[in-house]
Amino acid sequence: MIAPELMPEGGTSGVSTIARRTRDAPVPCGACGQPMDAVFLGGVAVDRCYSDEMFWFDATELERVLSSAAGQRDERSASWTKKLVRWLFE
């Protein structure tokens, strides 16, 4: 699984679909051919196939999702004093 700290408790079924912003036909899944929906994963819109529960990443999407996951992990692991100082002085 990629970026497990970004996944909801229920797995991929808990990832919400975002509104389509295009009139183009949905992209077909490379594995099963079913239409995929756009979902947010770590704040990045990626394609998800509900039929086989796979995520498909375009050129820079995986890097952006992993970067977001690392930032969220670092934020969670930061001590409360570091968070307080950052909040007070940023």
C-alpha positions as CSV (number, residue, x, y, z in Angstrom):
1,M,0.0,0.0,0.0
2,I,1.3,3.5,-0.8
3,A,1.3,6.2,1.9
4,P,-0.7,4.2,4.5
5,E,-0.9,7.2,6.8
6,L,-3.1,8.9,4.2
7,M,-5.6,6.0,4.0
8,P,-8.8,6.1,6.0
9,E,-9.7,3.3,8.4
10,G,-11.9,1.6,5.9
11,G,-9.2,1.4,3.2
12,T,-9.7,2.7,-0.3
13,S,-13.5,2.6,0.0
14,G,-13.2,5.5,2.5
15,V,-11.5,7.8,-0.1
16,S,-14.1,10.3,-1.3
17,T,-14.7,11.0,-4.9
18,I,-14.3,14.6,-6.0
19,A,-16.5,16.4,-8.5
20,R,-15.4,15.9,-12.1
21,R,-14.0,19.2,-13.5
22,T,-14.1,18.1,-17.1
23,R,-16.6,17.0,-19.7
24,D,-14.1,14.5,-21.1
25,A,-15.0,10.8,-20.6
26,P,-13.5,9.2,-17.5
27,V,-10.1,7.6,-18.0
28,P,-10.4,3.8,-18.3
29,C,-8.6,1.6,-15.7
30,G,-5.4,0.1,-17.2
31,A,-6.1,-3.2,-15.5
32,C,-9.9,-3.8,-16.0
33,G,-11.0,-1.1,-18.4
34,Q,-13.7,0.3,-16.1
35,P,-14.0,4.1,-15.8
36,M,-12.1,5.6,-13.0
37,D,-13.1,8.5,-10.7
38,A,-10.9,11.3,-9.4
39,V,-10.3,11.2,-5.7
40,F,-8.1,13.2,-3.3
41,L,-5.2,11.3,-1.7
42,G,-3.1,13.5,0.5
43,G,-4.6,16.6,-1.1
44,V,-3.6,15.4,-4.6
45,A,-6.3,14.5,-7.2
46,V,-5.5,11.0,-8.5
47,D,-7.6,8.4,-10.5
48,R,-9.1,5.5,-8.6
49,C,-10.8,2.4,-10.0
50,Y,-13.6,1.3,-7.8
51,S,-13.9,-2.1,-9.6
52,D,-10.4,-3.4,-8.7
53,E,-9.5,-0.8,-5.9
54,M,-6.4,0.5,-7.7
55,F,-5.0,4.0,-7.8
56,W,-3.4,5.3,-11.0
57,F,-0.8,8.1,-10.7
58,D,0.0,10.5,-13.5
59,A,3.6,11.8,-14.0
60,T,4.1,13.8,-10.8
61,E,1.2,12.6,-8.6
62,L,2.9,9.8,-6.8
63,E,5.8,12.1,-5.8
64,R,3.4,14.7,-4.6
65,V,1.3,12.2,-2.6
66,L,4.4,10.8,-0.9
67,S,5.7,14.3,-0.1
68,S,2.4,15.1,1.5
69,A,2.5,11.9,3.5
70,A,6.0,12.6,4.7
71,G,4.9,16.2,5.7
72,Q,1.9,14.9,7.6
73,R,4.0,12.2,9.3
74,D,6.5,14.8,10.4
75,E,3.8,17.1,11.6
76,R,2.2,14.3,13.7
77,S,5.6,13.3,15.2
78,A,6.7,16.9,16.0
79,S,6.6,17.6,19.8
80,W,3.9,19.9,21.1
81,T,6.5,22.5,22.0
82,K,7.8,22.6,18.4
83,K,4.2,22.9,17.2
84,L,3.5,25.7,19.6
85,V,6.6,27.7,18.7
86,R,5.9,27.2,15.0
87,W,2.3,28.4,15.5
88,L,3.4,31.4,17.5
89,F,6.1,32.7,15.2
90,E,5.0,31.8,11.7
